[in-house]
Amino acid sequence: MSGHLLLLSPSANRVYAGAADALVAAELRILLGAEDPGLVQPVEVAGVDYLAVALDDLDERTSDVLGRLSAAFAVYRREGELLRPVPLVRPDRFDDDLVTIPKYPGKTNEQFTRLLTNVTLASVVRPADGVRAVLDPMCGRGTTLSTALILGHDAAGVESDLKAVEAYTAFLKTYLRRKRLKHTIDMTPVRREGKSLGRRLDLAVTPDAGGRTQNLSVFSGDTRQSAALYGKRRFDAVVTDAPYGIVHGSQPLSGKRDRSAAALLGEALGVWAGQLKVGGALGLSWNTYGLTRERLSALATEAGLRPLESGPYLEFGHRVDASIHRDVFVAVKDA
């Protein structure tokens, strides 16, 4: 036998851990640009679960992809009945405790957040013209934003709950001071035409001496006002976790709390699409019990986006609990 075996990191969420092999297999195929489902397959060796990657040699790009995966723990080259360890080089610019330390109700699994971010960024078709910029227009307490920072990107967010923005700000101040990272961080009022629009968090941080400075910004406010808040600024990717209708409902313009994300997404997708650069990608996760993929696809198409609905893009559905079946939706903004 030849090829490589990928050992996955255990997940703190037991339900997610049960689906992780199939989810990471789909993630890896997208990151490698591989349509062939046989390239990555779950296997068991000596009672241990792995992902078998049907590649005899790992070039620089493939090694980088493996290091970026949401749940990669170790890589081995198969040499007959033996497994030879292969270095797993991670591109992470911050320690993973940037996302694992915060604990709060409704927080999305960190491994899944990284998967969603990876898949969305891998779907961007525009050439890289510098650092990628990621927007989470419903950013909560910043798990997606922190994930983007870890992966080396700039990040921006919008969050309707001012207390969530304040909590994220307080955590970042403590974390960066404890890690002794060079940074500036500030939270200031936002006023336009004499009216208060909320508050804005601004962070500039340099995770390694002499390295590149990364930037993060968050506005408190309504996600449907995201374009007004950020003005002419455009993003390579929009990555967000839509309300599941269990812990957090959505608040459409009707004023009535909706147990699904359908109404909110219908109002917001066009705003987010307008904030994407041409060739940028939108990736979101949502509860399929409240909104079908067909309806979501129609909403994205109406917003001027092209849904990606073939191969591994249709392999992310998984159970979260009895009330939530989560899936991933990705669409691209064409010229």
Buried (B, 14 or more C-beta within 10 A) or exposed (E): EEBBBBBBBEBEBEBBBEBBBBBBBBBBBBBBEBEEEEBBBBEEBEEEBBBBBEBEEBEEEBBBBBBBBBBBEBBBBBEEEEBEEBEBEBEBBBEBEBBEEBEEEEBBBBBBBBBBBBBBBBBBEBEEEEBBBBBBBBBBBBBBBBBBBBBBBBBBBBBBBEEBBBBBBEBBBEBBEEBEBEBEBEBEEBEEEEEEBBBBBBBBBBBEEEEEEBBBBBBBBBBBBBBEBBEEEBBBBBBBBBBBBBEBBBBBEEEEEBBBBBBBBBBBBBBBBEBBBEBBBBBBBBBBBBBEBEBBBEBBEEBBBBBBEEBBBEBBBBEBEEEBBBBBBBBBBEE
